[in-house]
Amino acid sequence: MAFEQNRLQATAQASGLDASQGLAGAVRRNRVLRNTYWLLALSMVPTVLGAWIGVQSGFSFFAGSPFVGLLVFLGVAFGFFFAIERFKNSGVGVALLLGFTFFMGLMLSRLVGAVLGFSNGASLVMTAFGGTAAIFAVMASVASVSKRDFTGMGKWLFIGFMVVFVAAIANIWLQMPALTLTISTLAVLIFSAFILYDLQRVVNGGETNYVTATLSVYLSIYNVFANLLMLLGVLGGERD
């Protein structure tokens, strides 16, 4: 009888410990997700600022030599990635992330400026923004409530990204409108799925640092918006 009581007590203690650990894990995951959303919202401020400054100043990043511009862009971007990863557990990482989003805003300014050159340009920009917000809301909701595990998509999404990336580089020289539309359409689909994939990793505890989580989701949102804007500009841009 004493042995049975001890066993029941040990089981109860273990169950209580598991419940406590599960609660602590849920609290930690919710904190990372909440901080990710807050930092993601904050990151839009320097992005918009960078895009506005770029449009107003006529910012051009090696416009006469797109390939050199691509190499310099990749060098700067990967420099930011390395530094953000290095300092992701401190306020320096947050500052670097915000600096990176300002840089990405500058890089977006040529596309935004070109679209604003249409008579309905402002409407197209707002439509792209609204579409991006809607995609994010849907993917965030699915990531939070769905019981399905989407982590298996990671490998296929990376392969899809590499195909789109290589095609985009090739199109620097080919300049094929049909290929541009195809690349942008695939990019919207792939990066929309990346939003779902990255957010579910946070929800499930696979990503525990909100700075790196924000960087991943930000890049997907940025690419969804840029490619939506490209599609709208090509298909719906109106000249006076």
Secondary structure, DSSP 8 states (H G I E B T S, - for coil): -HHHHHHHHHHHHHHHHHHHHHHHHHHHHHHHHHHHHHHHHHHHHHHHHHHHHHHHHT--SSTT-HHHHHHHHHHHHHHHHHHHHHTTTSHHHHHHHHHHHHHHHHHHHHHHHHHHTSTTHHHHHHHHHHHHHHHHHHHHHHHHH--S--TTHHHHHHHHHHHHHHHHHHHHHH--HHHHHHHHHHHHHHHHHHHHHHHHHHHTTS---HHHHHHHHHHHHHHHHHHHHHHHHHHH----
